[in-house]
Structures are given as structure tokens and as C-alpha cells.
Amino acid sequence: MPDDHAATSHVSLRVPQDIIEAFDHLAATLDRPRSWVMLRALRQYLDEEGAEIAEDIESLAELDRGESGPLEESIEVVRRIIGASGKTRARQK
């Protein structure tokens, strides 16, 4: 996951001691440096929650620019999603 050969920058931040201890425990268990574990955690955050936030920001920007579809189409999509969800639940019972 992390690229050891990528250009890097030094970053300094204050982190609660319990989080540092958790990173240190993982690093020792994996026989890796703390920075390696922290970098993986940051990349995972950016790939998951960070990507969701970026997508939400872009969606809001599209709405601000008036780039949205007709309301009727959106309602139909929501109805199909709800219908499919109901069918899935019925099969699971």
C-alpha cells in the first residue's frame, strides 16, 4: 500500500497517548515502523471516508451549478431501490 519511494513531507501533530500506544503495538506486532502503520491508516481513511466526503462535496457543487436531473427521475430511482430492498428482505426471511 504505502510507496516507500514517493516524495514525502514532514508533518507534526499532537496525538493522544492512547492512539500512539495503539500504533506502537501494531507496529511492534507487524515488525514495522510506527510511521508505516500510521501511513496505512491515513491512506485507508482517504480511500474510504475521505473519498465519500469528496464525492459529497462534488455532488453539492453539481447541485450549485444546476447540474441535476429532473425530480421525477430521482423519485423513480429511489422507488426502484426501495423495491429491490424489500424483495431482498423478503427472500432473507
DAWO-V995398 format. One record per helix or strand of 2 or more residues. SS is the DSSP state (H for helix, E for strand). FROM is the first residue (numbers start at 1). LEN is the number of residues. If there is no record, write none. Layout:
ss,from,len
SS,FROM,LEN
SS,FROM,LEN
This chain:
ss,from,len
H,17,14
H,34,31
H,71,22
